[in-house]
Amino acid sequence: MTGQIVWTAIFVGGSFALYIGIAIWARAASTGDFYVAGHHVHPVLNGMATAADWMSAASFLSMAGIIAFAGYWGSVYLMGWTGGFVLLALLVAPYLRRFDKFTVPDFIGDRYYSNVARVIAVVCAIFVSFTYIAGQMRGVGVAFSGFLGIDAQLGVIIGGLIVLFYAGLGGMKGVTYTQVAQYCVLIFAYLTPAIFISMIVTGNAIPQLGFLSNVAGTDTPVLARLDTVLTDLGFTAYTENTRTTHDVFFITLALMAGTAGLPHVIIRFFTVPKASDARLSAGWALLFIAILYTTAPSIAAFARANFIETVNESVYDPAPGEEAEATPGWFKEWERTGLLAWDDKNDDGRLQYRADESNELTVDRDIMVLANPSIANLPGWVIGLVVAGGLAAALSTAAGLLLVISSAISHDLCRRVLFQSMTDTQELLAARLAALGAVLVAILAGLYPPDFVAAVVAFAFGLAASSFFPAILLGVFWDRMNVFGAMAGMITGIVFTGAYILAFKVFGIWPDSADYWLWGISPEGIGTLGMALNFAVAVPVALLTPAPPAHIRAMVHALRTPEPIIEPASHTAGGAV
């Protein structure tokens, strides 16, 4: 145990020192550096930074956890998040890079020639980003609690202060190079225990192949063995789908469209020199992401199998001179964090993990990736590496989200709407103050998240899909789309989706059950319906109201042609709202 703590301190402390050092080296000296890293990031490096920005605590900590416990239907996160990057590369990234602005609200405000539309986009960006960042801060808390054996809420506060330092100091320039380092840390941390455990369980060193192999020394496939164990304990078989087909479709599409509409992901493509580099960045990012995403199913299956095996052993045999233990050592470590609990209902000193009322175990699925090396009795240095990787994943995305919030407030709201005479120096100060305020709110959101990490993040994707994606897609590919349609669609989409999520997940107006969901659509998938409502409102409103000015329509055509972009002659001309 002492060795594990030492290794964890070395990896976590060393990685934090690296991030802070990079932030100091790459500190932002101008608004261009702070918002878009001066448009000077190489596509490969940007792809790596985008992958780190994208693979948040949901990908690193929670995705394998939810697949481990949900089984088959948890694959919607894999399909939705990877498919979304294809949409992003084909339909969004290169066109917004050609627009040559700083933020998504910048595009909305100028494309729809309206400061009111810009403010609506700012509100949507802040709402989406705070929902997303709540999941990241909870991930930070989970990782820190396992590392220090402290309460997860204190971990949230520590993580928030660290990310404030390097995001506030370096801006996008500092965050970009920090995220490159964070990707290297998190991918190495994710693959190392997966290789170890795949060797132990199947004898195959490649986790993606081990997942499909037989249990070592037997003719039984890993998934068949897991199905048998789960059904014997009263659980649903691992390979059985427990969600309706249409809900799986709605969740997958919400995650895909949300990916293509997430402000903190889109803003990464503003950092490369030209539009073709944005498409290359998306391709590299998808490759870097695929390394982790193809590994997640194997980690999930191995983690669930090892977890069941260890917690269902009766009384652990003591070493000579020691008393018998009712739970393994790793269990006690996580029990102290409050994320794992045992209630010995029948006072027999034996832990019972079942699907019925005799179950004595309460487990937070977000701990599975972090606890997996301990459950498998891997060396202490592997455990420390995984903690460092989990923190890298959560902090990299949190930093990107903080930049979205701070730029939305300082650039889009203050500089472009409220105080148009601001200097660059004043705007940079406003951005850093906005980042400070955002961190404080993010910490509060992380202390009281509405659900586990992957679900909280799924809500953010639903909000992005229902608000930004239709406005961006129609803004790029339909020159008849106007300000009235865009505003009506965004308001309709985000209000409907936000209200649905709040009703089920925050306020508990109705039980969170398929019996009460609208047409059987879960809160994780409701963003698809919100997106459909956005399109259904935006298109008719646009057709029934005046067409955009000629220079706006020319600008839209220029976005999709090789010629240089035609900038709007005025942000308030021609029917501005």
Protein Blocks (a to p, Z undefined) as FASTA:
>chain_A
ZZmmmmmmmmmmmmmmmmmmmmmmmpcfbfklmmnnoopacfklmmmmmmmmmmgmklmm
mmmmmmmmnommlmmmmmmmmmmmmmmmmmmmmmmmmnopabfklmmmmmnopaklmmmm
mmmmmmmmmmmmmmmmmmmmmmmmmmnopafklmmmmmmmmmmmmmmmnmmmlmmmmmmm
mmmmmmmmmmmmmmmmmmmmnopablklmmmmccehiabdfklmmmmmmmmnopacfklc
fbdfklmmmmmmmmmmmmmmgmklmmmmmmpmblklmmmmmmmmmmmmmmmmmmmmmmmm
mmmmmmmmmmmpcbdcddehiacdfbdfklmmmmmnopaccddfkonopacddfbfkbcb
dcdfklmmmmmmmmnopafklmmmmmmmmmmmmmmmmmmmmmmmmmmmmmmmmmmmmmmm
bcfklmmmmmmmmmmmmmmmmmmmmmmccbdfklmmmmmmmmmmmmmmmmmmmmmmmmkb
cfklmmmmmmmmmmmmmmmmmmmmmnomaacdfklpghhiafklmmmmmmmmmmmmmmmm
mmmpccddfklmmmmmmmmpmbdcdddfbfkgghiZZ
